[in-house]
Amino acid sequence: MDALSLGLLVAFITIIVLFSGVSVASGLLIVSAGFLLIFDGVRSLELMPEIFFGKLNSFALLSIPMFIIMGAAIASTRAGADLYEALERWLTRVPGGLVMSNLGACALFSAMSGSSPATCAAIGKMGIPEMRKRGYSDEVAAGSIAAGGTLGILIPPSVTMIVYGIATETSIGRLFLAGVMPGLLLVSLFMAWSVYDTWRNGSPEVLASRVYSLREKLEILPRVIPFIIIIIGVLYAMYGGIATPSETAAVGALLCLVIAMIIYRLWSPVALWGILRDSTRESVMILFIIGAAGVFSYMLSSLYITQSIAEWISGLDVNRWVLLAVVNVFLLIAGFFLPPVAVILMAAPILLPIILAADFDPYWFAVILTINMEIGLISPPVGLNLYVINSIAPDIPLKKILMGSLPYVGCMVLAIVILCFFPGIATWLPDLVMGPA
């Protein structure tokens, strides 16, 4: 069997195994062990533990649990509700202002937490009931927050970007910077759509909302500003040469815990233990996937599948933009079925040499890949954010949540097109702060 045919067989078996209900990490290990045993012999299995733990032997990986603790500390408080309320007080009389408040709160909360599900849960608990009370349709209320939650994997600090940097051996600091302007672009497109949609259908909340005084608008800010200062401080420490990403993440996690304890009175040992327990569980899950993906990548390379796919794609006599379109379609389909971390770990090492051979920037491509993964978060059959929203508002059918999020999928596709025409949106800030790559 030639390597390309073997690659198709591996892909088919992997899909079957993952759809059987086993975890992503376990599924990758099962497939890797099976194919190595059949095609490379029993002795190849002896290397699996060494490869698994060797993949985890990276100082940069320490930033993952630290950023997760940072997000968990924020998610366990009323920070999301305060963010939402602060923006709602300032934008309540603007047509479409409530949708913009939700999207803005999602953007800020995702920058603090780096987690899409946590963003959906935190903002959705406040935003969805309020929007429905003000007369917005279920589709708009649920869809806007489902889409806004996807910003968590693009706006830094992003765990997904850390995973991409480790998988492709690229600079995590540069990846964070590359996500800033595209993240703002997506927020702007989301808000522009909300304003247009409200103008088209009429703004239901202008007459229903109360008028806040300047004092009421200002009194909520002290609860929000400390977290924003932490984000700015983390980014300054990282790019000011003060600390590495891992050290910065540790300081950020500590400061978030301190602020949660001081501002939100999170003194209970049970609550603090819950933060550490949930953070440990999520960190272990991600690290387990990273180790398993390392074994899976070794299996693909050992059987010459990775090299054959790269040679086949590189040998296609097509325009590089056609090649990029094919890659985007592949990423979209993969994102429909697998979580972003799994897709990045499995696909990025294979796709990056092809992207570089086509003279595309690897950091620009990281943004393109991440936006594709964002689309997957609000697209069936997996669509994690859709189910998070459904758990918050179980009386809203999944179909309505999906229909409400579709316009934002269009905004993401438009963002990809804009980035293709203007790649400097992603590369300008990294080059400005850190110099040309």
N, C-alpha and C positions, 0 to 999 in steps of 0.2 A: 504493500500500500504506500503510495507516495505521500509526502508530507502534507500537501494541501488537502487531500482526501482525509488524511488522519486528523487534520485540524477541524474539518467539518464534523467528523465523528465525535471529537472531543467537545465541540460546541453543542452538538445535539445531546450527548450524554449529560453534559453539565446542566443544560436547561431542564432535562428530565429530573435530575437529582435535586436541583434547587426547588423545583415545583413540587417535589414530594413532601415538602414541609420541614426538611432539616434546615438548620441554620446555614447562613452563607459560608461561614468559616468551615464548618464540618463538611458541607457539600464539596467545597474546593479541595479539602484534604482527601476525601473519599475518592473523588475523580482522579486526583494526582496520584494517589497510591495505586489505584487500579491500573492506570495506563503505564506507570513506571514498572509495575510488576509484570504486566503482559509483554511490553515492548522493550524493556531494559533489564529485566531480570531482578531477582530477589535482592542482590547486593545494592541496587540503587536505593532501596528503601532505607538502608542504613544511614543515608545522608539526610533524610527528611528532618529528623530532630535538629541536626546541626544547622540546616538551612532555615528552619522555622525560627529558632532562637537567634540565629545570626541576623535575620531580618529585623529583629527587635533590638539589636545591639546598636542603637543610635541615640546619641544625646538629644537630638532634635525631637525625638518621640516624647521626651519629658514634657514638652509644651502641650501635648494633647490632654492629659489628665488635668493639668493646671488650668487651661482655658475652659475645660468642662466644669471644673469646680467654680470658676469665675461665673459661668453662665448659670449653674445650678443655684449659687447663692443669690443671684438676682431673681431667678425664676421662683424662688421660694418666698419672696417678699411681695409687697404691693407695688414694686417698681413699675411693672407693666401697666397696672391700673393708673398709677400716677402719671406715667408718660402719656397714656391715652387721655386722661382728664386734662392735663396741661395743654395739650394740643387742641382738644375739643373746646376748651374755654377761649382759646385765641381764634379758632377758625369756625366757630359755631354759626356765625351769621353769613359766612361765605357760601355761595351756591356750591353744593357738593363738598362743603367743608367737613362734614362728618366722615365721609369716605376718605378724604385727604388726611384727616386726623388719624384714622385707622392705619393708613398706609405709612404716614410719617412715624407713628408709634412703632409699627412693625420694623421700619428701617432702623430706628434708634435702638430698639430692644434687641434686634438681631445683631447689631454691632456690639452690644454688650454681652450677649449670650452665645452667639455663633451657632445657634441651633434653630432649625426651622420648626420642628414640632413644638419646642418650648415657646417660640414666638407666637405661633398660632394659638396655643393654649392660653398664654398670658393675656394677649390682646383680645382674643376672641371672646373670652369670658365676660369682658366688659363691653366690647364693641358691638357684638352681634345683637344682644338684647336691646341696646340703646338704639341701634339703627332700625331695628324692627319696630321699636316703640315710636320712632320718629316718622314712620311711614315708608321706609325703604323696603324693597322687595327682598324676599329670602335669598334670591340669586345674588343680588348686589351685596347684601350684608355678609353672606358666607363666602362668596367668591373673592371679594376684595381682600379679606383677611387670609384666606387660603393662599392667594397669590403673594400677598405681602410677606407672609411667613417664609417664602422661598428665598427671600433676600438674605436669610441667615447664613447661607453657604457661600455667598459672594462678598458681602461687605466684611472687611476685616474687623477683628481677628476671626478667621474662618478655619475650622478644623479641616474642612475639605481641602483648602489650599495647602495646609500643612501636609496632608496625606499626599497630595499631588507633588509637592516639593520633595518629599522623601522617596516617592516612587520613581521620580524622574531625575533626582539629584540636582534640582534647581534651587535657587535662593528663595527661602521662605519669606524673608523680608521684602524682596522684590515682588513676589507673588501677592503679598498683602497690598502693596502699593498699586499693583496692576488692577486690583479689584475695586479700588476706591471710585475712580471716575465712571467706569461701567455701572457700578452700583448706584451712583447718583443718577446716571442716565436712565436706568430702569425705574428708579423711584419717580423721576420726572415724567417718563412715559406713562407709568401707572396713574399718576395724578392727572396728567393731561387727559387721559381717557375718562377718568372719573368726572372731571369738569365737563367734558363734552357730553358724556352720557347723561349727566344731571341736567345740563342745558337742554338736551334733546327731549328728555322725559319730564322736565320740571323738577324743581328742588323741593322735596317734601318737608325738609326739616326747618327751613327758614321761618315759617310761621309757628312751628311747634316748639322751637327752641327758646330757652330763656336768654336774657341779655346779662352778661357778666360784667361787673365793674372792673376798673383797672386794678383795684386792690385785690379782687378775687382772682384775677389773671396772674398777678405777681406772687400771691401767697403760696401757690402750688410749686413754684419754681425751685425753692430750696431743697425740695425732696428729689428733684430730677438732676440738678446741676452736679452733685457729687459723682454720680455715675458717668456723666459726660466728661467730667474732669479726669476720671480714671481712664476712659478710652483715649483721651488726648495724651495723658501721661504715659500710657502703655506704648502708644505709637511714637511719642517723642523719645522715650528711653530706647526703643528698638532702633529708630533711625538716627538718633543723635549719637550713636556709638557708645551709649552708656551701658547697655546690657544686651545679651543674646536673646533671641526669641524665647528660649526656655526659661531664662532668668526673668525676663519681663513678664512672662505668663505667671510665674510663681508669685511675683510681687503683686500683679493684678488680682490673682485669686485671693491673696491675703487681704488686700485692701477691700475687695468686694465683701468678704466675710466680715471684716471690721465694720464697714458701713451698714451692712445688713443687721448687725448686732446693735449698732448705736442708733441709727435712724429708725429702723423698723422693729427695734426691741426683740430681736431674734436671739434671746438668751437661753431658751430651752435646750438642754442637752439632747433631748429627743429630736428637736428640729435640726440641730447641727449634725447629729448623727445621721439623720435622713439625707442631708445634703451630701455628706461624705460617702454614704452607702450608695446612693443613686449615681454619684459621680464615678465611683469605683466600678460599678456595674457597667456603665456606658463606656468607660475607658477600656476595661477588659474586653468588651465586645469589639471595639474598634481595633485594639491591638491584636486580638485573636484573628480578626479578618486580615490584618496586615501580614501577620506571620503566615497564615494559610495562603494568602495571595503570593507570598514569596515562594512557597513550595510549588504552587500552581505555575508560576512563571518559570521556575526551574524545570518543571516537567515539560512545558511548551518548548523551552530552549533545548533541553536535552534530546527531545524527539525531532528537533530542527523545524518545528512548526512555526515559531516566531519568525525565524529568518526567512522561511519560505513565503509567509504571508507578506512580509516587508518587501521581499524581492518581487513578488507578483504585483503588488500595488505600485511599486516604484517603476515596474516595467510597463505599466499601462500607458498607452500613447494618448493621454488626455491632458487638457489644460489643467493647471494647478488649481483653479477655482472649481472645476468639475470634480477634481479629486477631493477638495475640501467639502463640497456638497455631499459626496458619497460618505465621507467621514462623519459629517453632521447627521445624516440619516441613520448611520450605524449607531451613533451615540444616542440619538432620540429613541430608537427601538430598544437599545440596552437599558436606557433610563426608565422605560415603561415597566420593566420587569425586575430591575435590581436597584438596590440603594446606591447613592452616589459614591460612597467610599469603595464599594465592591467594584463598580464600573471603572473608577479611576485606577485602582490597583491592578485590575486585570488588563485594561485597555491602554492606559497611558504609556507604559514602557514599549508597547508594540507600535503605537501611533506616533510617538514623538520622533523617532528617526525618519519616518515618512514625512512628517510636517517640516522637519529641518531640511530634508532633501528638497522639498518644494519651496524652500526659502521663506517659510513663515516663522514669525517670532514665537519661541516656546512659551513666553509669558502671556502674550496675546492669545495664543491657543488655549492656555489654561482658563482664561476668561470665557472663551467660546465654549469649551467643554463644560464649564460650571453652569453656564446659562442653559445648556442642553439638559443638564442634570436637574436644574430648577423646573424645567418643563415637565420632567418625569415625576416630580413631587406632586404635581396637580393633574396628572394624567392617569387614567386607569390602565392596566388592572391593579397596579400597586398603589400609586398616588397617595403616599403616606399622609400628606397634609389634608387630603379630602377626608380621610378617616378620623384624623384628629378633630377637624371641624365637626364632623358628624357626631363624635362622642361628646362635644361641647353642647351642640344643639341637635339632639337626636330626632326632634320632630321635623327637621329639614331633610328631605330625601337626598341621597347622594347625587341623584340626577340633577337636582336644582343647584347643588354646590358645584358640580362639574360645569353646568351651563353658565353659572356666574363667573367661573374662573377662566372660561375660554377666551374672552376678550384680552385677558392679561397674558395668555399664551401667545396671542397675536402680537402683543407688545414685546414679548421676549424674542419672538422671531424677528420683529422689526429691529430690535437692539442688535441681534446677530448681524443682520444686513448692514446696519449703520457701522458696526465695528469692522466689517469687511471693507467698507469703503474708506473708513477713517480709523485705521488701526492705532493711530497716535493717541486715541482716547484711552487706550489701555497702557500704552508704552511711554507716554509723555511723563507722567509723574515718577515712575521708577527711574527713568533716565535723568530726570531733573534732580532727584534726591540722591541717587546712588551712582549716577554716571552711566554711560552706555554699557550694555551687557557685553 
